[in-house]
């Protein structure tokens, strides 16, 4: 894996490359089919505007999020795009056998050579009961504690380099490197770059020790962003992958044509999160529903806190907020995630950001 497969190029007046994190949001009054069509339109649109990569998150048992199978969605997006990097933001490795992930992403790499990223996290992406159902175990911590060992196993499958005597030495992830050693085989020039994702110091330290790129979830752990990035940079050890640290941060972003509409959308986002955190997940609410909701004092306090971590407003306000955040954190890349109950609102948000930074122009419809 070459470093230039990781580093992007900033376009227009953006201080660093801009990318996309998609949760395939399902809003009230719409379906998962609608949400997936929006993802296709959004991937095509952001590709045309010069965004660097498009990642899909893994979440489970959440009616308002249709991204339970990132590899399936990425295969669909690969068929509708040509240049933008596609990846997982991320695959929650403890939920899966490493060989399965190596096979899935080897297949994606064969579909879209040189365009696939493999972002890995150790959280379940859901509640404890659902995690237990996914992992077929009653020990909910099993997997997360073994994450470093799972990561090593996955990497060996990707590289096809288990040592002699290892019980997996004769097992091969296909598509994969072993095909180059078979009669008539040709070595693929790429294998998916591995990223580590995190919201605390654990993954920052592990990514640094392994010399891997690091993606931090600023969008739901803003208070830990600067400490985690500092830990990553201070602990970084150069590797064959990277000679210096490279960190992106996920940023909740909502640009609208006027500030009031942006605030309405953000309150709906906060209501959605309140329901999720109190065990009442549902479809992403309409802003009108959020305006009618009687927030308790505790909920209102949460709304204000949550809104403070979303860069929102007019295009110019969002641009200024993103610039300030990048300067404060020193992030090498900003990965924007926008949540709204209608797909056209999400598309418009990215369009406004692209316009604010003077990115290449294009027209893409949701049809």
QUIZI-V55935 format. One record per helix or strand. SS is the DSSP state (hx for helix, st for strand). FROM is the first residue (numbers start at 0). TO is the last residue. If there is no record, write none. Layout:
BEGIN
ss=SS from=FROM to=TO
ss=SS from=FROM to=TO
END
This chain:
BEGIN
ss=hx from=2 to=4
ss=st from=16 to=21
ss=st from=24 to=24
ss=st from=26 to=26
ss=hx from=31 to=47
ss=st from=52 to=55
ss=st from=64 to=64
ss=hx from=69 to=77
ss=st from=84 to=91
ss=hx from=92 to=94
ss=hx from=97 to=110
ss=st from=115 to=120
ss=hx from=127 to=134
ss=hx from=146 to=158
ss=hx from=176 to=180
ss=st from=192 to=197
ss=hx from=200 to=209
ss=st from=212 to=215
ss=hx from=221 to=234
ss=st from=246 to=254
ss=hx from=258 to=276
ss=st from=283 to=283
ss=hx from=286 to=291
ss=hx from=296 to=307
ss=st from=310 to=312
ss=hx from=314 to=328
ss=st from=332 to=336
ss=hx from=342 to=355
END
